[in-house]
Each structure stands twice: as C-alpha cells, then as structure tokens.
C-alpha cells in the first residue's frame, strides 16, 4: 500500500515524545492520536487500554492494573482522569462468579469492586473485552472501512480475503462479559493474530508495545480502506444517481423551510434542536437508486443506532411530511411492541432522529445542538459503511431483536437515568438582535447558562464575530450561532431568520434589542434623525416580530417575544422626542402583538431599562455626550447623576436587564403576556400603575 494513498491515515507517532512519557501518559497520547481522525473512530466511540504494573497503595507490592477508557469518554480529548483503573487479578477472578450469558449484565455491578486506588471513574461495559485479551496494549476502534467489512453479509470470508490470518473474525455478540471470554479464547487459539473483526461492530487490535498497538490499528484500517477503494473503482456508489442535487443556495433555502416544520412535528415531548448536513457523502446517498432499501435496513454498529435510532426517515413527499412522520412513529411503536421484553424500559420518543431528503441532504434533531450534530456524524459513518459493504457484498443491519436489545439495554437505560435533568431552556433557540452589544451579550450568556442555543444578530460584523467568539469559548461552539441583520432592511431580516432555522432548526424566543439613542431639542431634530429612530426602534421591531410570528406559526410550538424598550417609552424626557416616541411605539406594538399571539401561545412582553451605561454600545457615541449636556454634567458625572436620580440609588447593568429578559423568556412566566417590567432602579414617572 502506498504511503501517498488518499485513503491512508498517517502515522503520527512521535517516538521521542512517547518515550519520555510514563505508561499512563503514553495511553493518553495513543488515545488522542487515534481519536483525532474520524476515519479511525467516531465521537465517543471505541476505547483503548494498557495493562500497567504499579505499586499497590495497600500492600506496597507491584500489581498489574488495567487502565481502560471510562464510561462516556471520547478518545480525541480524553485525559488521565478519563480512564478507569482496575486490578487485573480481581478482574480475572470475576470468571469464577460468571453464571452464563443469561446473567452477564450482573457482572457490571462487580466492576466497582475491582477498582484500583479509589479511582472514581466508572468502568465501561467494554472493560472485560480489554481485560481478557492476553496482551498488554489493546485498541478497540470503529473505523468505517473495517465496519464495512464487518457489516457485509459474508464478512467472515471478506476478513480472510483482506487480512489473511493477521486479523481474525468473530460473529456478532453484544458487548459484555461473554464477548470478553470469546476474545480471550480467540487470542489463545490464534497467537499470531494481530487483531480481530467483530461482526457488525468494529475492530480490536493489540500489541506488545503502545507504538506497535497504534501502528497495528492504522495498518488494519488502511489495509481495509485501500482494498475497498480498489473494489469500488469505476463503480457507481449506491446504484448510481437518480436525481440531481439542488444548488447549495437552494438546498439551504429548502432546509430553512423544512426544519421548523419538522421541529414542530417532533417536539411534542420536549423541544429539539436541528442540524443540517449537505456534504458530498450525504448527497451521494440521498440522491441514489439504493437510498430507500439501504436506509430501511438500518445501521449495524451499536454506537451508530444508539445515536440515530434503528433507521432514518426518507422524506418522499414534502407535502405529506406530517403523515410520513406519523407513519414512522407508528412503525417504531410496532417495532417496540414486537421486540420488548418483560423488563424492558418504557418506549422512548418514537419520532425519527435522521431525516434524509433527496436533492437537499440530511437533517438531524436531538435534545441539543451538539447531540444533533453528532447524530448526523454517526449517520455519515453509517453511509460510508453501507457504501463499502454494498460495493463488495450485501450490506446487512443488525436483526431487529438484537438492535432492540442494544437500544433498550437496561444498562443503557440506567446510564440515561443518571444523566442530569435538562436545564430550564434546554432545546430552546433564542435570536437576539443587537446581540453584539452589552445587553445583547449579557442576555445571550444568561440564556446559554440555562441550556438554550442562541443566534446573535447584529449589523456590525466585527463586533458580531467578537461576541460570538467570546460566547462560543465560554459555552461551546455548538450552542452559539450568528447572522448579520440590519433590522431596518426587510430582506436581511427574512434572511436572518432563515439562517437561524438552518443553524438550529427554528426559533422559540426573539429578544428584540437592536437600538440607537439620539438627543436633540425638537427644533433641532431633523427629519433624517426622526426617521432613523422610527426605522430602527419601531419599523425594525415590527420586521423582526413579523418574521418571528411566521416561524412560530410554522412550528406550532408557541413562541416568546421580549422587547427591550426603555423607561423613556413611558416617561417623557427632555430633548429626546424622536427617541421617546419610537420607544413608546415599541411598547404599544408589543401590546398589539400580545393580543394577536395569545391564541397561538405566543407571548409578548417588554423590559424597560434605564441608564445602562456600562457595556452598552449606544452610550459609546454622541448619545453619552448629548445626555451629559442635557443634564449639565460631564461624562464621568452622568452615571452618578442617574444613580442619584433613581429611587433606589443604584446603577443598572446589562446583567440586570438580561435577568428580566430571562424571566419573560422562561416558563416561570408562562402565564404572563402583554406585561412591562421596568429595570430602572425606580422611576415614579415610569410606573405602569
């Protein structure tokens, strides 16, 4: 195999660097190298281990300790604390307690008793697979190329054809104690083997040194990938193309139209968040002749369908989308009822996770953006597996009962039950105009802390990019999106909401916060200044609200609009007639929208700030100087003047406004609409009663 092959995964092992490490750090190094390439394993998939001799803290004697990736970790980012550590002597002793296949799940409860050095990291179900392989260093990966062979109908013969005797083969067996014993038996009976293909699952490899183990893993994957590429050369994938993909712009437009509708159909139990993928591999599959029959077979690797459900929904008629989703749910219920056992957990959400749309691409939905994105990545893995397997043989998914027993495994259910409860805004998507300013960023951060996804909207690209970077660094890239919107330009508002729909599947919360401020005596107020205030603070609020209403009505999930108006919308202020009038218009628009939206469960409320000087963009320009002049003070004295003017003698900060916005955005205020909340440290003129 050529080292220059496009299918070849490069050997990144740095011997000098690795030799300077201790054995535990070499395990971390090996794991990170393997996890860094998605051709080697998917997110969170696979695991690595090393059997290391260490000093027993109880006896002072040298003992053999299994370091193995703990439950829930990811190879690409794992650190030392991500590994479980267990006494090998105690793990081997568990064989004496094993009562057979019907009782293998009970063996998981014994694993904590084998813990070395009080390590709190929980051991995964794959621990026996690593423990019983009689080799010091073991890798278990989920490479598409190897799973393509593992998922082929004649995978045993193909394994022999591709690898000779260097890599063996074992039939399908759910991960657990029994499979660990199978691996041990295979190794003892095949001492020259360097690894094994597990049918419908993945690849196990081992070595006498960490470097040998790593290089064997790469060799096996590269050998499989190169062989598959040679077999596929000149052949049309998936039976060839039957429809042409739309242009990139048309695909995004179609996704923006479909995603809110789908989201509304499947968010009955909890709000979900979407992800759109139209990469070449996806389009090749969704536009192919074999799309429907292959999609119906479902995925094979357990890691795949735990993320993607047993099979996707192929959207055949967009006009009948509701009927197709309902039919999928009915079929899923039938699958559950046909396969459930006496002690099976209750049926989970029956809606599809993966939607395949010819000419458009793939849409995935999950409880949050990261999970939706990762589910899509897993289905791309499945596409790659199906491409390889169907090119050299017949692709086969797991039998339904086996698939069900993985999906509703009591051990998986226990893991789900241990997960923390969703945060208050989990699954919600908020769009914040003026998102790059002080109040906008503070509001975004408040909602992100409660689990929401946030789309920052602003007309200042530089400030927008900076704000997005700051928030993404703090809360994760998956949760923060952005879109350029000048709220006075109708076409930008329409495009901005479409962009939000493609990024996250829809919008639940609009925070209309974009603003300016101006100060001039009425005799000096030009028509241009008057119109600028009205365009941004009145027309702009109308435009974004109108698009929000349209999106809310598509989703049929209700909705929530919070206007950031001003104390000046209720209390007159000298030398600010344009600003005060426009803010008054905002408040009355909110009242009108609250009336119109109520029967659709669309709530509209107003937060009125006053004198938020710190962090606010509108105080960075002439407005600060103008207001200081009006009140006959200087810039430094203006904040103190506002503080002393307030009844509570306190300053108001962006975070205070964000807290009020969050109150209206969350379900705590679910029975409030058409309301006004002043955050002004007390101003009698602005009392609403």
Secondary structure as GFF3:
##gff-version 3
##sequence-region A 1 689
A	DSSP	alpha_helix	15	19	.	.	.	ID=ss1
A	DSSP	alpha_helix	23	35	.	.	.	ID=ss2
A	DSSP	beta_strand	47	55	.	.	.	ID=ss3
A	DSSP	beta_strand	62	69	.	.	.	ID=ss4
A	DSSP	three_ten_helix	80	82	.	.	.	ID=ss5
A	DSSP	beta_strand	83	87	.	.	.	ID=ss6
A	DSSP	alpha_helix	88	93	.	.	.	ID=ss7
A	DSSP	three_ten_helix	94	96	.	.	.	ID=ss8
A	DSSP	three_ten_helix	101	107	.	.	.	ID=ss9
A	DSSP	alpha_helix	108	111	.	.	.	ID=ss10
A	DSSP	three_ten_helix	112	114	.	.	.	ID=ss11
A	DSSP	alpha_helix	127	132	.	.	.	ID=ss12
A	DSSP	beta_strand	137	141	.	.	.	ID=ss13
A	DSSP	alpha_helix	144	150	.	.	.	ID=ss14
A	DSSP	alpha_helix	155	163	.	.	.	ID=ss15
A	DSSP	beta_strand	167	170	.	.	.	ID=ss16
A	DSSP	alpha_helix	177	189	.	.	.	ID=ss17
A	DSSP	beta_strand	195	198	.	.	.	ID=ss18
A	DSSP	beta_strand	202	207	.	.	.	ID=ss19
A	DSSP	alpha_helix	210	232	.	.	.	ID=ss20
A	DSSP	three_ten_helix	237	239	.	.	.	ID=ss21
A	DSSP	alpha_helix	248	266	.	.	.	ID=ss22
A	DSSP	beta_strand	273	277	.	.	.	ID=ss23
A	DSSP	alpha_helix	280	286	.	.	.	ID=ss24
A	DSSP	alpha_helix	291	297	.	.	.	ID=ss25
A	DSSP	alpha_helix	302	308	.	.	.	ID=ss26
A	DSSP	beta_strand	313	315	.	.	.	ID=ss27
A	DSSP	three_ten_helix	318	320	.	.	.	ID=ss28
A	DSSP	alpha_helix	321	339	.	.	.	ID=ss29
A	DSSP	beta_strand	354	357	.	.	.	ID=ss30
A	DSSP	beta_strand	361	366	.	.	.	ID=ss31
A	DSSP	alpha_helix	369	392	.	.	.	ID=ss32
A	DSSP	alpha_helix	400	407	.	.	.	ID=ss33
A	DSSP	alpha_helix	410	418	.	.	.	ID=ss34
A	DSSP	beta_strand	429	433	.	.	.	ID=ss35
A	DSSP	alpha_helix	438	449	.	.	.	ID=ss36
A	DSSP	beta_strand	453	458	.	.	.	ID=ss37
A	DSSP	alpha_helix	461	475	.	.	.	ID=ss38
A	DSSP	three_ten_helix	477	479	.	.	.	ID=ss39
A	DSSP	beta_strand	480	484	.	.	.	ID=ss40
A	DSSP	alpha_helix	490	504	.	.	.	ID=ss41
A	DSSP	beta_strand	509	512	.	.	.	ID=ss42
A	DSSP	three_ten_helix	522	524	.	.	.	ID=ss43
A	DSSP	alpha_helix	527	534	.	.	.	ID=ss44
A	DSSP	pi_helix	535	539	.	.	.	ID=ss45
A	DSSP	alpha_helix	540	555	.	.	.	ID=ss46
A	DSSP	beta_strand	559	564	.	.	.	ID=ss47
A	DSSP	three_ten_helix	567	569	.	.	.	ID=ss48
A	DSSP	alpha_helix	577	597	.	.	.	ID=ss49
A	DSSP	three_ten_helix	598	600	.	.	.	ID=ss50
A	DSSP	beta_strand	602	609	.	.	.	ID=ss51
A	DSSP	three_ten_helix	617	619	.	.	.	ID=ss52
A	DSSP	alpha_helix	622	630	.	.	.	ID=ss53
A	DSSP	alpha_helix	635	645	.	.	.	ID=ss54
A	DSSP	alpha_helix	654	665	.	.	.	ID=ss55
A	DSSP	three_ten_helix	667	669	.	.	.	ID=ss56
A	DSSP	beta_strand	676	679	.	.	.	ID=ss57
A	DSSP	three_ten_helix	684	686	.	.	.	ID=ss58
###
